[in-house]
Amino acid sequence: MINTELSDWLLDDSDPSLRWQVERDLLSAEDTIWQGTRARVEHEGFGAELLSHQDPDGQWAGGAYFPSDFTFDDDRAQPWTATTWVLKELREWGLAASALEGTAEKLESARWEYEDLPYWGGEVDVCINSWTLSNGLWLGADVDDLVDWFIDHQLPDGGWNCEWVEGSTVASYHSTLNALVGLLDYQKTTGDSGRVAEARAKGEEYLLSRDLFRKRSTGEPFDGRALALFHPRRWFYGILPALDYFREASSIDGTAADSRMTAAVELIRSRRGDDGRWNQEHRLDGDVWFHVDAPVGEPSRWVTLQAQRVLDWWDRSENVSTN
């Protein structure tokens, strides 16, 4: 249980999208309390603001993955304002799907920038298809074929790589975590664990066998930025979202925490400030509708929420499995 000073900082003047998760995950509030806060996401703060930017055709910024005014020879960084990114944020903030009634049907007419493919069918990118699967499950779209797509496109080493279409046969940390999140969302939404059990197990082993951040060849971090703590997470891998995935997977599967996550957990613990807060350590460039968290170098409510609930899960685990 966090102390009053930290809980006050997390709750005071915070957006409902963060507040309900603090109430549920860190304060163990009664269901009626956090569910009441979660219901406010549609009408207040970040959620209401993003909903106000939706186009009549169901999209945001006129595009599926990129805004309609973005060109591939554009010098600006990847924007985060188009449809897929907004749906991802609204879903992760806990917005009720009913607030977007009719959106799934409207997006049946939307097309990906790649090959003009239909929106809910996905395209060739692992990460894009992961978010499409999760968003479609949330909104009630027919995305069932994407589950088979992930199973069919798993690489021999157990992971996934968005560059498979360019011939890559070795998995990527980024793509693998995104694929796992989508498959877990499928299991959580449908209750069908059997269909994805083998694929998830292989993907999880890919990350766990590398302690969530190491190169198999040298034992060194595969990318120093993956050790940074940050929010929001776009496509980029990080040890904190990876641990948050395993925290949720452990709860859904009823499994023990794996000891191979110890180093990643302790890296996060070591960066907690004396006041119990964690700082924002990294932010991808690119246009946003608005920023939802602190600048780099300042205490982050979102990172603190995620880091604290990971440590709470880890520290209360009665058994940590060894492999």
C-alpha positions in Angstrom: 0.0 0.0 0.0 1.4 3.4 -1.0 1.6 6.2 1.6 -0.9 9.1 1.8 1.5 11.6 0.4 2.1 9.6 -2.8 -1.5 8.7 -3.2 -2.5 12.3 -2.9 0.0 13.3 -5.6 -1.3 10.6 -7.9 -4.9 11.5 -7.4 -5.0 15.3 -7.0 -5.8 17.0 -10.2 -5.2 13.8 -12.2 -7.2 12.8 -15.2 -9.9 10.1 -14.7 -8.0 7.8 -17.1 -5.1 7.6 -14.6 -7.1 8.1 -11.4 -9.3 5.0 -11.8 -6.3 2.8 -12.3 -4.6 4.2 -9.2 -7.8 3.6 -7.2 -8.1 0.0 -8.4 -4.5 -1.2 -8.7 -2.7 0.7 -5.9 -5.4 1.6 -3.4 -7.6 -1.5 -3.8 -10.7 0.8 -3.8 -14.2 -0.7 -3.8 -15.4 -1.5 -7.4 -18.1 1.1 -7.3 -15.4 3.8 -6.6 -13.0 3.1 -9.4 -15.7 2.1 -11.9 -17.4 5.4 -11.2 -14.1 7.2 -11.9 -13.6 5.2 -15.1 -17.0 6.2 -16.4 -15.9 9.8 -16.3 -13.3 9.2 -19.0 -16.0 9.7 -21.7 -17.0 13.1 -20.4 -13.9 14.6 -18.9 -10.3 15.3 -19.5 -8.2 13.4 -22.0 -10.9 11.1 -23.1 -13.5 13.7 -23.9 -10.8 15.8 -25.6 -9.8 13.0 -28.0 -13.4 12.1 -28.7 -14.1 15.7 -29.8 -11.5 15.3 -32.6 -13.1 12.3 -34.3 -14.0 12.8 -37.9 -17.5 12.1 -39.2 -16.2 9.0 -41.1 -15.0 7.5 -37.8 -11.3 8.3 -38.2 -9.0 10.8 -36.6 -6.8 13.2 -38.5 -8.2 11.7 -41.7 -6.0 8.6 -41.7 -5.6 5.0 -40.4 -2.0 5.1 -39.2 -0.8 8.5 -40.5 -2.7 11.8 -40.7 -4.0 12.5 -44.2 -1.6 15.4 -44.7 1.5 13.2 -43.9 3.8 12.2 -46.8 6.5 9.5 -46.6 9.1 12.0 -47.7 8.0 14.3 -44.9 10.8 15.5 -42.6 8.7 15.5 -39.5 8.8 12.6 -37.0 6.0 10.0 -36.9 2.8 11.7 -35.8 0.6 10.1 -33.2 -2.7 11.7 -34.1 -4.3 9.2 -36.6 -7.0 6.7 -35.9 -5.1 3.6 -34.7 -3.1 5.6 -32.1 -6.2 7.4 -30.8 -8.1 4.2 -30.5 -5.2 2.6 -28.6 -5.1 5.5 -26.2 -8.8 5.6 -25.5 -8.9 1.8 -25.0 -6.0 1.9 -22.6 -7.6 4.8 -20.7 -10.6 2.6 -20.0 -13.1 4.3 -22.2 -16.3 2.3 -22.6 -16.7 1.0 -26.1 -20.3 2.3 -26.1 -18.9 5.8 -26.3 -17.8 4.9 -29.8 -21.0 3.3 -31.0 -21.0 3.0 -34.7 -17.2 3.6 -35.1 -16.4 -0.1 -35.9 -18.9 0.0 -38.7 -17.6 3.3 -40.1 -14.1 2.1 -40.1 -15.0 -0.8 -42.4 -14.7 1.8 -45.1 -11.3 3.0 -43.9 -8.1 1.9 -45.7 -4.5 1.5 -44.6 -1.9 3.6 -46.2 -0.1 0.4 -47.1 -1.6 -1.2 -50.3 -5.0 0.4 -49.5 -6.0 -2.6 -47.5 -9.3 -2.6 -45.5 -8.9 -1.4 -42.0 -10.2 -4.3 -39.8 -8.3 -6.8 -41.9 -5.0 -5.4 -40.8 -1.9 -5.2 -43.0 1.6 -6.6 -43.0 3.1 -4.9 -39.9 3.1 -6.9 -36.7 2.7 -3.9 -34.4 -0.1 -2.4 -36.5 -1.9 -5.7 -36.6 -1.5 -6.0 -32.8 -3.2 -2.7 -32.1 -5.9 -3.5 -34.8 -6.6 -6.8 -33.0 -6.9 -5.2 -29.6 -8.9 -2.2 -30.9 -11.2 -4.4 -32.9 -11.9 -6.7 -29.9 -12.8 -3.7 -27.8 -15.1 -2.2 -30.4 -16.7 -5.5 -31.5 -15.3 -5.5 -35.0 -14.6 -8.8 -36.8 -10.8 -9.2 -36.3 -10.8 -13.0 -35.7 -8.6 -13.7 -38.8 -5.8 -11.6 -37.3 -5.3 -14.2 -34.5 -4.5 -16.8 -37.2 -2.2 -14.2 -38.9 -0.1 -13.9 -35.7 0.2 -17.6 -35.3 1.2 -18.0 -39.0 3.8 -15.2 -38.8 5.6 -16.3 -35.6 9.3 -16.7 -36.3 11.4 -19.8 -35.5 13.0 -18.2 -32.5 9.5 -17.6 -30.9 9.1 -13.9 -31.5 7.8 -11.6 -34.2 9.4 -8.9 -36.4 7.6 -6.2 -38.4 10.4 -6.6 -40.9 9.4 -10.1 -41.8 8.0 -8.7 -45.1 11.6 -7.6 -45.9 12.9 -11.0 -45.2 13.9 -10.8 -41.6 13.9 -14.2 -39.8 15.0 -13.1 -36.4 12.5 -11.6 -33.9 12.4 -8.1 -32.6 11.7 -7.1 -29.0 9.4 -4.3 -30.1 7.2 -6.5 -32.4 7.2 -9.5 -30.0 5.8 -7.5 -27.0 3.2 -5.9 -29.2 2.1 -9.2 -30.6 1.9 -10.7 -27.1 -0.3 -7.9 -25.9 -2.7 -8.4 -28.7 -2.9 -12.1 -28.2 -3.4 -11.6 -24.5 -6.2 -9.2 -25.2 -7.8 -11.8 -27.4 -7.6 -14.4 -24.7 -9.0 -11.9 -22.1 -11.9 -10.9 -24.3 -12.9 -14.2 -25.7 -11.8 -16.7 -22.9 -10.2 -18.8 -25.6 -6.8 -19.6 -24.2 -6.2 -22.7 -26.2 -6.0 -21.0 -29.5 -3.2 -18.7 -28.5 -1.5 -20.7 -25.7 1.4 -22.1 -27.7 2.1 -18.8 -29.6 2.1 -16.8 -26.3 4.3 -19.3 -24.6 6.9 -19.1 -27.3 6.8 -15.4 -27.5 7.1 -15.0 -23.7 10.1 -17.4 -23.7 11.8 -15.2 -26.3 11.7 -12.3 -23.9 12.3 -14.3 -20.7 15.3 -16.2 -22.1 16.9 -12.7 -22.6 15.9 -11.4 -19.1 13.6 -9.0 -20.9 16.4 -6.8 -22.2 19.6 -8.6 -23.1 21.3 -9.8 -26.3 21.7 -13.5 -26.3 25.1 -13.2 -27.8 26.7 -10.9 -25.3 24.3 -10.4 -22.3 24.4 -6.7 -22.8 21.2 -4.6 -23.2 20.0 -4.8 -26.8 19.2 -1.1 -26.7 19.8 1.3 -23.8 16.6 3.1 -24.5 14.7 0.0 -23.7 15.8 0.4 -20.1 14.2 3.9 -19.9 10.9 4.4 -18.1 8.4 6.3 -20.2 4.8 7.0 -21.0 3.0 6.9 -23.2 4.3 3.8 -25.0 3.9 3.9 -28.7 5.6 1.1 -30.7 8.9 1.2 -28.7 9.8 -1.6 -26.3 10.6 -1.0 -22.7 11.2 -3.1 -19.6 8.3 -1.4 -17.8 5.6 -2.2 -20.3 7.1 -5.7 -20.7 6.8 -6.3 -17.0 3.3 -4.8 -16.9 2.4 -7.4 -19.6 3.7 -10.3 -17.6 1.9 -8.9 -14.5 -1.4 -9.0 -16.3 -0.7 -12.4 -18.0 0.2 -13.9 -14.6 -3.2 -12.8 -13.2 -5.1 -14.1 -16.2 -3.2 -17.4 -16.5 -2.9 -18.0 -12.7 0.9 -18.5 -13.0 3.8 -17.5 -10.9 6.2 -14.7 -11.7 9.3 -15.9 -13.5 12.7 -15.4 -11.8 14.3 -14.3 -15.1 12.5 -11.0 -14.7 14.4 -10.2 -11.5 17.1 -8.0 -13.1 14.5 -5.9 -14.9 12.4 -5.5 -11.8 15.4 -4.4 -9.7 16.4 -1.9 -12.4 13.0 -0.3 -12.0 13.1 -0.4 -8.2 16.5 1.3 -8.2 15.1 4.4 -9.9 12.4 5.1 -7.5 12.9 8.5 -5.8 13.0 9.0 -2.0 9.4 10.4 -2.4 8.2 7.2 -4.1 8.0 8.8 -7.5 9.6 7.8 -10.8 10.7 10.3 -13.5 9.8 10.4 -17.2 13.0 9.3 -18.9 12.2 9.2 -22.6 9.7 10.6 -25.0 9.4 9.8 -28.7 9.1 12.9 -31.0 6.1 13.5 -33.2 2.8 15.4 -33.3 0.2 14.6 -30.6 -3.2 16.0 -29.9 -1.9 16.9 -26.5 0.7 15.6 -24.0 -0.7 13.4 -21.3 2.3 13.1 -19.0 5.3 15.0 -17.6 8.3 16.1 -19.8 11.5 14.2 -19.6 13.3 14.6 -16.3 10.2 15.4 -14.3 8.2 13.1 -12.0 5.6 11.1 -14.0 2.3 10.0 -12.6 1.8 7.4 -15.3 5.3 5.9 -14.9 4.8 5.9 -11.1 1.5 4.1 -11.4 2.9 1.4 -13.7 6.2 0.9 -11.8 4.5 0.7 -8.4 1.9 -1.8 -9.5 4.6 -4.0 -11.1 6.6 -3.9 -7.8 3.4 -4.6 -5.8 2.7 -7.6 -8.0 6.3 -8.9 -7.8 6.7 -8.4 -4.1 3.5 -10.1 -3.1 4.1 -13.1 -5.4 4.3 -16.1 -3.1 6.2 -18.1 -5.6 8.7 -17.0 -8.2 9.2 -19.8 -10.7 12.7 -20.7 -11.9 13.5 -22.1 -15.3 
